[in-house]
Amino acid sequence: MRLRVHSIHFDADRKLIDFIQQKLDKLHTFYDRLVGGEVFLRLNNEGVKNKTVEIRISVPGRKLFAKEQARSFEVAVDLATDALRSQLDRFKTRIQTKRP
């Protein structure tokens, strides 16, 4: 899957980008027709959970979105990929029930 990572107001290191790519590549096991995706990484100034991750994934006919906040980007990516996995499961069941 082609993935674009945008880090807003900071530079993400290669280890973080590789971690995100690895996590999102695992979504292919749930649905193999993923087209592409975008990841937005933001630092917030207030609170303990000051790291925000937004992930948009394109599948044929739909765009899926998850947004999570946590203490670290890795935890936020884990939470967002779990949310996307459940969205993919629901999307797959809708497609399978619509087919004759």
C-alpha positions in Angstrom: 0.0 0.0 0.0 1.3 3.5 -0.9 1.4 5.5 2.3 2.2 9.2 2.8 3.2 10.4 6.3 2.8 14.0 7.2 4.4 15.3 10.4 3.0 18.7 11.3 5.4 21.2 13.0 8.1 18.6 13.6 10.2 16.1 11.7 9.4 12.4 12.2 12.3 10.1 12.4 12.7 7.1 10.1 12.0 4.6 12.9 8.5 6.1 13.5 7.7 6.1 9.8 8.8 2.5 9.5 6.7 1.5 12.5 3.6 3.1 11.0 4.2 1.5 7.6 4.6 -1.9 9.3 1.4 -1.5 11.3 -0.6 -0.4 8.3 0.8 -3.2 6.1 -0.8 -5.7 8.5 -4.2 -4.4 7.5 -3.7 -6.2 4.2 -4.4 -9.5 6.0 -8.0 -8.3 6.7 -8.7 -6.7 3.3 -6.3 -7.1 0.4 -7.7 -4.3 -1.8 -6.3 -1.3 0.1 -5.4 1.5 -2.4 -3.4 4.0 -0.3 -3.3 6.0 2.8 -2.3 9.2 4.5 -1.1 9.6 8.1 -1.0 12.9 9.9 1.1 13.3 13.1 0.5 16.3 15.3 1.9 17.5 18.6 -0.6 19.2 20.9 0.6 21.6 23.6 -1.9 20.7 26.3 -2.5 17.6 28.4 -0.7 14.3 28.9 -2.1 12.7 25.7 -0.5 15.3 23.5 0.2 13.2 20.4 -2.5 12.9 17.8 -2.5 10.5 14.9 -5.0 10.7 12.0 -5.1 7.9 9.4 -7.1 7.9 6.2 -7.2 4.7 4.1 -8.7 4.4 0.7 -10.5 1.3 -0.4 -12.4 0.9 -3.7 -15.6 3.0 -3.2 -14.8 4.3 0.3 -12.4 6.1 2.5 -11.9 5.0 6.1 -10.7 7.3 8.9 -9.4 7.0 12.4 -8.1 9.6 14.8 -6.5 8.8 18.2 -4.6 10.6 20.9 -2.1 9.1 23.3 1.1 9.7 25.2 3.2 8.4 22.3 2.8 8.1 18.6 3.3 4.4 18.7 0.3 3.9 21.1 -1.9 6.2 19.1 -1.0 4.3 15.9 -1.9 1.0 17.6 -5.3 2.4 18.6 -6.0 3.9 15.2 -5.1 0.7 13.4 -7.4 -1.3 15.7 -10.2 1.1 14.8 -9.4 0.7 11.1 -9.4 -3.0 11.4 -12.9 -3.1 12.8 -14.0 -0.7 10.1 -12.5 -2.9 7.4 -14.3 -5.9 8.9 -17.7 -4.1 8.8 -16.9 -2.9 5.2 -16.1 -6.4 4.1 -19.3 -7.8 5.5 -21.4 -5.1 3.8 -19.8 -5.9 0.5 -20.3 -9.7 0.9 -24.0 -9.3 1.9 -24.6 -7.0 -1.1 -23.3 -9.5 -3.6 -25.9 -12.0 -5.0 
